[in-house]
Structure formats: C-alpha cells, structure tokens
Amino acid sequence: MLCTLSLGKHLKLLFQYSNVIMDLRDILLKIKNNETDLDAAEDLIRGMGYVPVSDIAKIDVCRSQRTGVMEAILAEGKEPEDVVKIAQAHVDACGRVLVTRLNEINVKLIEDAFRPEQLKWGKYKKTVVVHNGTPVPRTGGVVAIISAGTADITVAEEARIVASEMGCETIAIYDVGVAGFHRLVGEMLKLRSHKPDSIVVAAGREGTLPTVVSGLVDVPVIGVPVSTGYGAGAKGEAALLSMLQSCSVLAVVNIDAGFVAGAFAARIANNVARAREGKNEEAQP
C-alpha cells in the first residue's frame, strides 16, 4: 500500500503533526546551504510524519514508503468505535488501510461507516481493506498461499491480503493437508504453472505441511503455525515446534502471524520481481 498524499498535503501534515528532533525548516535550510543532499533530506522527512487520531493513535503515514510494508490496524484489543476512527483517518491520509482480527461488532460498525465499494473483505470477514478507490501498483511479484485445513484459512487469508496489498499476485490453495496428501499432489501443477516467488503455508495441529511443501519447491517457504487443534500441544504450540524442527529449509513465524508471513513473502517476491525486471532490461538489445 503506497502513501498517496500529494506533496502539498504531505508537507502540511508534517508541519501540523510531526514530533521531530529536527524540524522541517532546518532540513530545508540544510538543503539550501548544501549541507545535506536530497536523498538524506528525503529520508529525514519520511521519518517525521504521523497523523494523530484524537489521543488514541498516531498513524504512520509513510511506513510503506519507508519499509515496504503497510501499516495495518489490529482490531483485536481495541474498542470497535476506535477501529473505525483510525481506519477513516488512515484512508483520508493514505487512501487504503488493512484491518485485521475483526469480530462481529467490528464488521457491523465498518459496514455502517463505509460504502460497500470501499471494502475488500477476506474470507469469513476476519480481514478487510478499507479504501477510497486508490489502486495498489502491481509489482510483478507472485506469492502462493496454502492452508493445510479449512480451519487454517482465516490466518492464510490474512497473509494473502497483505501480499496483495503489497502489490503481489496471489494464488490461494486451501485444504490440502497431509491427512489427504493426494490433494496437494493434485494442486502442484497449478502451483508450478504460476511460478510463485515465495510461498506461505498455514497449518495447525501437528503442522507438517510447510515442511512437505518446502521439500517440493525451489523457492522460499514461510510456515505459519495456526492455533487450531486440541489436547497436547494445542493452540498452535505443537505446530510451531514441529515447524522449528523442520528437516527441510523453512522460515517460521509466530503462531497465527498471517500478517508477518504475508509481508515477509511479499518482500521476497517484490525483490525477486525487481531483479527479474532488471535482468530482462539487460537482455534487451
């Protein structure tokens, strides 16, 4: 998600809201006096800006430009009314915002506050992108999202939407866990035909699927333990430990950390896409 503020509006927000060590005037004077270059000044300015929402939040309006990963609103633990306020302020400032870990009250208030065409929902309405029509530039990166079971889809969807909001094409393959391994075999042709640059695999219970997938492909695989399952090792603990003990090459994020997995996979895919584009340009006569 790219910050879409015009330069004038961006500078106005910086003047009005920034809590800075060096104010904007000092930076501009340093440019004028040739005491700093444009790249260094741009880095300083990008690190300055945030927009306060009453006394409850400070929106990092240029996180995506600074880090390549958008700021998201974690609805869990927040008052539902505050989630709406923060989302509206973020849309006003940057055009788009991702909201995760929604409950039924969150869904109702968001649907009441925004028009249907402003909302892009994940499956089961646990994740939503609120936007004003501002598009996400496509990067050429490709991320595959796989879930072991249907119960793991909510976390997988969080990862999928994050990767999509970071400009990647996404391929979703759900409910192909090792209890019926032939289901994955049937989907491997689809997976290979899309040539993903990275793969996220969400799995609960014993968490075997990420290890299996990483042993079948030649691209980075990120395993997401999911807090499904019961009894010994419940709440994702068995899945986490199993993935950490993987005998194939596998990166592992925290339990239910779909956002982190999606962002990490998209960073990989976007860097691969940039390298691919540069290589294609070099190959042209």
PEDAPE-V529805 format. One record per residue. N is the residue number from 0. OMEGA is omega in radians with two decimals (none if undefined). BURIAL is + if it has 24 or more other ideal C-beta (glycine too) atoms within 12 Angstrom, else -. Layout:
n->N omega->OMEGA burial->BURIAL
n->N omega->OMEGA burial->BURIAL
//
This chain:
n->0 omega->-3.10 burial->+
n->1 omega->3.08 burial->+
n->2 omega->-3.00 burial->+
n->3 omega->3.10 burial->+
n->4 omega->2.98 burial->+
n->5 omega->-3.12 burial->-
n->6 omega->-3.12 burial->-
n->7 omega->-3.14 burial->-
n->8 omega->3.13 burial->-
n->9 omega->-3.14 burial->+
n->10 omega->3.10 burial->-
n->11 omega->3.12 burial->-
n->12 omega->3.13 burial->+
n->13 omega->3.11 burial->+
n->14 omega->-2.99 burial->-
n->15 omega->-2.91 burial->-
n->16 omega->-2.96 burial->+
n->17 omega->2.99 burial->+
n->18 omega->-2.90 burial->-
n->19 omega->3.02 burial->-
n->20 omega->3.10 burial->-
n->21 omega->-3.08 burial->-
n->22 omega->-3.02 burial->-
n->23 omega->3.14 burial->+
n->24 omega->3.12 burial->-
n->25 omega->3.13 burial->-
n->26 omega->3.14 burial->+
n->27 omega->3.10 burial->-
n->28 omega->3.11 burial->-
n->29 omega->3.07 burial->-
n->30 omega->-3.12 burial->-
n->31 omega->-3.08 burial->-
n->32 omega->3.13 burial->-
n->33 omega->3.11 burial->-
n->34 omega->3.05 burial->-
n->35 omega->3.12 burial->-
n->36 omega->-3.06 burial->-
n->37 omega->-3.12 burial->-
n->38 omega->3.13 burial->-
n->39 omega->3.13 burial->-
n->40 omega->3.12 burial->+
n->41 omega->3.11 burial->-
n->42 omega->3.12 burial->-
n->43 omega->-3.10 burial->+
n->44 omega->3.14 burial->+
n->45 omega->3.13 burial->+
n->46 omega->-3.05 burial->+
n->47 omega->-2.77 burial->+
n->48 omega->2.88 burial->+
n->49 omega->-3.13 burial->+
n->50 omega->3.11 burial->+
n->51 omega->3.03 burial->-
n->52 omega->-3.06 burial->+
n->53 omega->3.10 burial->-
n->54 omega->-3.03 burial->-
n->55 omega->-3.07 burial->-
n->56 omega->3.02 burial->+
n->57 omega->-3.06 burial->-
n->58 omega->3.11 burial->+
n->59 omega->-2.92 burial->+
n->60 omega->-3.11 burial->+
n->61 omega->3.11 burial->+
n->62 omega->-3.10 burial->+
n->63 omega->3.11 burial->+
n->64 omega->-3.10 burial->+
n->65 omega->-3.01 burial->-
n->66 omega->-3.06 burial->-
n->67 omega->-3.14 burial->+
n->68 omega->-3.12 burial->+
n->69 omega->2.95 burial->+
n->70 omega->3.12 burial->+
n->71 omega->3.09 burial->+
n->72 omega->3.02 burial->+
n->73 omega->-3.08 burial->+
n->74 omega->-3.11 burial->+
n->75 omega->3.13 burial->-
n->76 omega->3.11 burial->-
n->77 omega->3.01 burial->+
n->78 omega->-3.10 burial->-
n->79 omega->3.12 burial->+
n->80 omega->3.12 burial->-
n->81 omega->3.10 burial->+
n->82 omega->3.13 burial->+
n->83 omega->3.14 burial->+
n->84 omega->-3.12 burial->+
n->85 omega->3.13 burial->+
n->86 omega->-3.13 burial->+
n->87 omega->3.13 burial->+
n->88 omega->-3.13 burial->+
n->89 omega->3.09 burial->+
n->90 omega->3.12 burial->+
n->91 omega->-3.07 burial->+
n->92 omega->-2.97 burial->+
n->93 omega->3.05 burial->+
n->94 omega->-3.10 burial->+
n->95 omega->3.02 burial->+
n->96 omega->3.09 burial->+
n->97 omega->3.10 burial->+
n->98 omega->-3.05 burial->+
n->99 omega->3.07 burial->+
n->100 omega->-3.12 burial->+
n->101 omega->2.95 burial->+
n->102 omega->-3.06 burial->-
n->103 omega->3.12 burial->-
n->104 omega->3.08 burial->-
n->105 omega->-3.10 burial->+
n->106 omega->-3.11 burial->+
n->107 omega->-3.11 burial->-
n->108 omega->3.10 burial->+
n->109 omega->3.10 burial->+
n->110 omega->3.11 burial->-
n->111 omega->-3.02 burial->-
n->112 omega->-3.05 burial->+
n->113 omega->3.10 burial->+
n->114 omega->-3.12 burial->-
n->115 omega->-3.11 burial->-
n->116 omega->3.08 burial->-
n->117 omega->-3.00 burial->+
n->118 omega->3.06 burial->+
n->119 omega->-3.01 burial->+
n->120 omega->2.87 burial->+
n->121 omega->3.09 burial->+
n->122 omega->3.09 burial->+
n->123 omega->3.05 burial->-
n->124 omega->3.03 burial->+
n->125 omega->-3.14 burial->+
n->126 omega->3.13 burial->+
n->127 omega->2.94 burial->+
n->128 omega->3.06 burial->+
n->129 omega->-3.04 burial->+
n->130 omega->3.10 burial->+
n->131 omega->-3.09 burial->+
n->132 omega->3.10 burial->-
n->133 omega->-3.08 burial->+
n->134 omega->3.03 burial->-
n->135 omega->3.09 burial->+
n->136 omega->3.10 burial->-
n->137 omega->-3.06 burial->-
n->138 omega->-3.02 burial->+
n->139 omega->3.08 burial->+
n->140 omega->-3.13 burial->+
n->141 omega->-3.14 burial->+
n->142 omega->3.04 burial->+
n->143 omega->3.12 burial->+
n->144 omega->-3.09 burial->+
n->145 omega->3.01 burial->+
n->146 omega->3.11 burial->+
n->147 omega->-3.12 burial->+
n->148 omega->3.08 burial->+
n->149 omega->3.14 burial->-
n->150 omega->-3.13 burial->+
n->151 omega->-3.02 burial->+
n->152 omega->-3.11 burial->+
n->153 omega->3.12 burial->+
n->154 omega->3.11 burial->+
n->155 omega->3.14 burial->+
n->156 omega->3.07 burial->+
n->157 omega->3.11 burial->+
n->158 omega->-3.11 burial->+
n->159 omega->-3.09 burial->+
n->160 omega->3.08 burial->+
n->161 omega->-3.14 burial->+
n->162 omega->3.11 burial->+
n->163 omega->3.12 burial->+
n->164 omega->3.06 burial->+
n->165 omega->2.98 burial->+
n->166 omega->-3.06 burial->+
n->167 omega->2.86 burial->+
n->168 omega->3.14 burial->+
n->169 omega->3.06 burial->+
n->170 omega->-3.12 burial->+
n->171 omega->3.07 burial->+
n->172 omega->-2.99 burial->+
n->173 omega->3.07 burial->+
n->174 omega->3.12 burial->+
n->175 omega->-3.08 burial->+
n->176 omega->-2.99 burial->+
n->177 omega->3.06 burial->+
n->178 omega->3.03 burial->-
n->179 omega->-2.98 burial->-
n->180 omega->-3.14 burial->-
n->181 omega->3.11 burial->-
n->182 omega->3.09 burial->-
n->183 omega->3.13 burial->+
n->184 omega->3.14 burial->-
n->185 omega->-3.12 burial->-
n->186 omega->-3.07 burial->+
n->187 omega->3.10 burial->+
n->188 omega->3.08 burial->-
n->189 omega->-3.13 burial->-
n->190 omega->-3.10 burial->+
n->191 omega->-3.12 burial->-
n->192 omega->3.12 burial->-
n->193 omega->3.09 burial->+
n->194 omega->-3.13 burial->-
n->195 omega->3.08 burial->+
n->196 omega->3.08 burial->+
n->197 omega->-3.06 burial->+
n->198 omega->3.01 burial->+
n->199 omega->3.11 burial->+
n->200 omega->3.13 burial->+
n->201 omega->-3.10 burial->+
n->202 omega->3.04 burial->+
n->203 omega->3.14 burial->+
n->204 omega->-3.09 burial->+
n->205 omega->2.98 burial->+
n->206 omega->-3.04 burial->+
n->207 omega->-2.92 burial->+
n->208 omega->-3.14 burial->+
n->209 omega->3.10 burial->+
n->210 omega->3.13 burial->+
n->211 omega->-3.11 burial->+
n->212 omega->-3.10 burial->+
n->213 omega->3.07 burial->+
n->214 omega->-3.10 burial->-
n->215 omega->-3.04 burial->+
n->216 omega->-3.12 burial->+
n->217 omega->3.10 burial->-
n->218 omega->-3.13 burial->+
n->219 omega->3.09 burial->+
n->220 omega->3.10 burial->+
n->221 omega->3.12 burial->+
n->222 omega->3.09 burial->+
n->223 omega->3.03 burial->+
n->224 omega->-3.10 burial->+
n->225 omega->-3.04 burial->+
n->226 omega->2.99 burial->+
n->227 omega->-3.10 burial->+
n->228 omega->-3.05 burial->+
n->229 omega->3.12 burial->-
n->230 omega->-3.13 burial->-
n->231 omega->3.12 burial->-
n->232 omega->-3.11 burial->-
n->233 omega->3.10 burial->-
n->234 omega->3.04 burial->-
n->235 omega->-3.07 burial->+
n->236 omega->3.12 burial->+
n->237 omega->3.13 burial->+
n->238 omega->3.13 burial->+
n->239 omega->-3.12 burial->+
n->240 omega->3.11 burial->-
n->241 omega->-3.14 burial->+
n->242 omega->3.11 burial->+
n->243 omega->3.11 burial->-
n->244 omega->-3.07 burial->-
n->245 omega->3.09 burial->+
n->246 omega->2.97 burial->-
n->247 omega->-3.03 burial->-
n->248 omega->-2.99 burial->-
n->249 omega->2.97 burial->+
n->250 omega->-3.05 burial->+
n->251 omega->3.06 burial->+
n->252 omega->-3.08 burial->+
n->253 omega->3.14 burial->+
n->254 omega->3.11 burial->+
n->255 omega->-3.07 burial->+
n->256 omega->3.13 burial->+
n->257 omega->3.14 burial->+
n->258 omega->-3.10 burial->+
n->259 omega->-3.14 burial->+
n->260 omega->3.13 burial->+
n->261 omega->-3.14 burial->+
n->262 omega->3.14 burial->+
n->263 omega->3.13 burial->+
n->264 omega->-3.14 burial->+
n->265 omega->3.07 burial->+
n->266 omega->3.10 burial->+
n->267 omega->-3.08 burial->+
n->268 omega->-3.13 burial->+
n->269 omega->3.07 burial->+
n->270 omega->3.07 burial->+
n->271 omega->-3.14 burial->+
n->272 omega->3.10 burial->+
n->273 omega->3.11 burial->-
n->274 omega->3.13 burial->-
n->275 omega->3.13 burial->-
n->276 omega->3.11 burial->-
n->277 omega->3.12 burial->-
n->278 omega->3.12 burial->-
n->279 omega->3.13 burial->-
n->280 omega->3.11 burial->-
n->281 omega->-3.10 burial->-
n->282 omega->-3.12 burial->-
n->283 omega->-3.12 burial->-
n->284 omega->none burial->-
//
